[in-house]
């Protein structure tokens, strides 16, 4: 399974917000990660709709986490930002041509694997990701001139 670029940067956007005191600006986050603001705005819509991030309007507005980072599970973020968890054609509603769909051992194995994937993700919070001393040092710099290009890892 591979997470989308949207999910990758949704997590990173939230890590930025957790590491920044006060409100964060999308323009600053975009500069920090060397991404387009338009791309991050699309992600922001998903995160606010899911109740993970709050948007504050106005001249001094910005975004912030809707809850403490210790209360936001990594699995929750992934579920909110990924559109599809179908690991094989068989999982697609009504489109499988296989006559074994309802009794196939592969479906059972893949279903268990997906469950294990989320069990691991659910064991981590956003705070777990940002409380790493090295990450915290880098994230606290939050200086656009010292951005971290992560495109190769997306």
C-alpha positions as CSV (number, residue, x, y, z in Angstrom):
1,X,0.0,0.0,0.0
2,X,1.2,3.5,-0.8
3,X,-0.2,6.7,0.7
4,X,-1.0,9.5,-1.6
5,X,1.0,12.8,-1.7
6,X,-2.1,14.5,-0.3
7,X,-1.9,12.3,2.8
8,X,1.8,12.7,3.2
9,X,1.6,16.5,3.2
10,X,-1.6,16.5,5.3
11,X,0.4,14.8,8.1
12,X,3.3,17.2,7.5
13,X,1.0,20.2,7.6
14,X,-0.3,19.1,10.9
15,X,3.2,18.4,12.2
16,X,4.0,22.0,11.3
17,X,1.0,23.3,13.1
18,X,1.8,21.3,16.2
19,X,5.3,22.6,16.3
20,X,4.4,26.2,15.7
21,X,3.1,28.4,18.5
22,X,0.0,30.2,17.6
23,X,-1.6,30.2,14.2
24,X,0.2,28.9,11.1
25,X,-0.2,30.4,7.7
26,X,-0.7,28.2,4.6
27,X,1.8,30.4,2.7
28,X,4.5,29.8,5.4
29,X,3.8,26.0,5.3
30,X,3.9,26.0,1.5
31,X,7.3,27.8,1.6
32,X,8.7,25.5,4.3
33,X,7.9,22.4,2.3
34,X,8.4,24.0,-1.1
35,X,4.9,23.3,-2.2
36,X,2.1,25.3,-3.9
37,X,-0.4,27.0,-1.7
38,X,-3.2,25.8,-3.9
39,X,-2.2,22.2,-3.2
40,X,-2.1,22.8,0.5
41,X,-5.5,24.6,0.4
42,X,-7.0,21.5,-1.1
43,X,-5.6,19.4,1.7
44,X,-6.7,22.0,4.3
45,X,-10.3,21.7,3.1
46,X,-10.2,18.0,3.8
47,X,-8.6,18.5,7.2
48,X,-11.0,21.1,8.3
49,X,-14.0,19.2,7.1
50,X,-12.7,16.2,9.1
51,X,-12.4,18.3,12.2
52,X,-8.7,17.9,12.5
53,X,-7.7,21.5,11.8
54,X,-9.4,24.8,12.5
55,X,-9.2,27.8,10.2
56,X,-9.3,31.3,11.7
57,X,-10.3,34.0,9.3
58,X,-9.1,37.6,9.3
59,X,-6.0,39.7,8.9
60,X,-4.2,37.8,11.6
61,X,-5.8,34.5,10.8
62,X,-4.3,31.1,10.0
63,X,-4.8,27.5,10.9
64,X,-4.3,25.4,14.0
65,X,-5.0,21.9,15.2
66,X,-8.6,21.4,16.3
67,X,-7.4,19.2,19.2
68,X,-4.2,18.6,21.1
69,X,-1.7,16.6,19.0
70,X,-1.8,13.9,21.6
71,X,-5.4,13.3,20.8
72,X,-5.1,13.1,17.0
73,X,-4.2,9.6,15.8
74,X,-2.1,9.0,12.7
75,X,-4.7,6.5,11.5
76,X,-7.4,9.2,11.8
77,X,-5.5,11.5,9.5
78,X,-4.9,8.8,7.0
79,X,-8.5,7.7,7.0
80,X,-9.6,11.3,6.5
81,X,-7.3,12.0,3.6
82,X,-7.2,8.7,1.6
83,X,-10.0,8.0,-0.8
84,X,-9.4,4.3,-1.4
85,X,-8.3,1.4,0.7
86,X,-9.1,-1.3,-1.8
87,X,-6.0,-3.5,-1.9
88,X,-7.2,-5.6,-4.8
89,X,-9.9,-5.4,-7.5
90,X,-11.9,-7.8,-5.4
91,X,-12.6,-5.1,-2.8
92,X,-14.3,-2.7,-5.3
93,X,-18.0,-2.6,-4.8
94,X,-19.8,-4.6,-7.4
95,X,-17.0,-4.5,-10.0
96,X,-15.3,-7.8,-9.3
97,X,-15.6,-10.5,-11.9
98,X,-14.3,-13.3,-9.6
99,X,-16.8,-15.9,-8.5
100,X,-14.9,-16.4,-5.3
101,X,-15.3,-12.9,-4.0
102,X,-17.4,-13.8,-1.0
103,X,-15.3,-16.8,0.1
104,X,-11.8,-16.0,-1.2
105,X,-8.9,-16.5,1.2
106,X,-7.0,-13.7,-0.5
107,X,-9.8,-11.2,0.5
108,X,-9.5,-12.4,4.1
109,X,-5.7,-12.1,4.1
110,X,-5.7,-8.6,2.6
111,X,-8.5,-7.5,4.9
112,X,-6.4,-8.6,7.9
113,X,-3.3,-6.9,6.5
114,X,-5.3,-3.6,6.1
115,X,-6.5,-4.0,9.7
116,X,-3.0,-4.6,10.9
117,X,-1.8,-1.5,9.0
118,X,-4.4,0.7,10.7
119,X,-3.8,-0.9,14.1
120,X,-0.1,0.2,13.9
121,X,-1.1,3.7,12.7
122,X,-3.7,4.0,15.4
123,X,-0.9,3.3,17.9
124,X,0.7,6.7,17.1
125,X,-0.5,10.2,17.7
126,X,0.6,13.4,15.9
127,X,2.5,14.3,19.1
128,X,4.5,11.1,18.7
129,X,5.7,12.3,15.3
130,X,6.6,15.8,16.5
131,X,8.1,15.0,19.9
132,X,11.2,13.5,18.4
133,X,14.1,15.8,19.4
134,X,15.6,16.1,15.9
135,X,12.3,16.7,14.3
136,X,11.3,19.2,16.9
137,X,14.6,21.1,16.4
138,X,14.0,21.3,12.6
139,X,10.3,22.1,12.8
140,X,10.8,24.9,15.4
141,X,13.1,26.7,13.0
142,X,10.0,27.3,10.8
143,X,12.0,29.7,8.7
144,X,11.0,29.6,5.1
145,X,14.6,30.3,4.1
146,X,15.6,27.0,5.7
147,X,12.8,24.9,4.0
148,X,13.1,21.2,3.8
149,X,12.4,19.9,0.3
150,X,10.6,16.6,0.8
151,X,9.3,16.0,-2.7
152,X,11.6,13.1,-3.3
153,X,10.1,11.3,-0.2
154,X,6.5,12.0,-1.2
